[in-house]
Amino acid sequence: MLSIKLRRIGKKGQATFRVIAAEARSKTTGAFVEDLGWIDPHANRFEINKDRVSYWLGQGAQPTGTAGDYIKKSGIELKGRK
């Protein structure tokens, strides 16, 4: 089962994140299927490829908590989540 999750990158104290589609049981530092966007929490900016995220959600991928929050902020409707 696939999951949409955040992968930490950046220097110590200056973390940024990549939004990835990966196997749900794999570590975030391991292999992933596709890179879907980025998040910079320090500058409060993010960019998510809406078409590809919608595709993976349609294929049954489940977003993690924080990834799901950013997906909702980008305007993509998540079924079954409030």
For each residue, the residues with C-beta under 8 A, 3 or more apart:
1: 23 24 60 61 62
2: 21 22 23 24 33 56 59 60 61 62
3: 21 22 23 24 61 62 63 64
4: 19 20 21 36 53 56 57 61 62 63 64 67 68 71
5: 19 20 22 28 63 64 67
6: 17 18 19 20 28 39 64 66 67
7: 17 18 19 20 22 28 29 32
8: 15 16 17 28
9: 15 16 17 18
10: 14 15 16
11: 14 15
12:
13:
14: 10 11 42
15: 8 9 10 11 41
16: 8 9 10 38 39 40 41 42
17: 6 7 8 9 38 39 40 41
18: 6 7 9 35 36 37 38 39
19: 4 5 6 7 35 36 37 38 39 48 53 67 70
20: 4 5 6 7 28 32 33 34 35 36
21: 2 3 4 32 33 34 36 52 56 61
22: 2 3 5 7 26 28 30 31 32 33
23: 1 2 3 26 33
24: 1 2 3 62
25:
26: 22 23 30 31 32
27: 30
28: 5 6 7 8 20 22
29: 7
30: 22 26 27
31: 22 26
32: 7 20 21 22 26 35
33: 2 20 21 22 23
34: 20 21 52 56
35: 18 19 20 32
36: 4 18 19 20 21 48 49 52 53 56
37: 18 19 46 47 48 49 53
38: 16 17 18 19 46 47
39: 6 16 17 18 19 45 46 70
40: 16 17 43 44 45 46
41: 15 16 17 44
42: 14 16
43: 40
44: 40 41
45: 39 40
46: 37 38 39 40 70 73 74
47: 37 38
48: 19 36 37 53 70 71 74 76
49: 36 37 52 53
50: 53 54 74 75 76
51: 54 55
52: 21 34 36 49 55 56
53: 4 19 36 37 48 49 50 56 57 71 74 76
54: 50 51 57 58 76
55: 51 52 58 59
56: 2 4 21 34 36 52 53 59 61
57: 4 53 54 60 61 63 76 78 79
58: 54 55
59: 2 55 56
60: 1 2 57
61: 1 2 3 4 21 56 57
62: 1 2 3 4 24
63: 3 4 5 57 67 68 71 78
64: 3 4 5 6 67 68
65: 68 69
66: 6 69 70
67: 4 5 6 19 63 64 70 71
68: 4 63 64 65 71 72 78 81
69: 65 66 72 73
70: 19 39 46 48 66 67 73 74
71: 4 48 53 63 67 68 74 76 78
72: 68 69 75 76 77 78 81
73: 46 69 70
74: 46 48 50 53 70 71
75: 50 72
76: 48 50 53 54 57 71 72
77: 72
78: 57 63 68 71 72 81
79: 57
80:
81: 68 72 78
82:
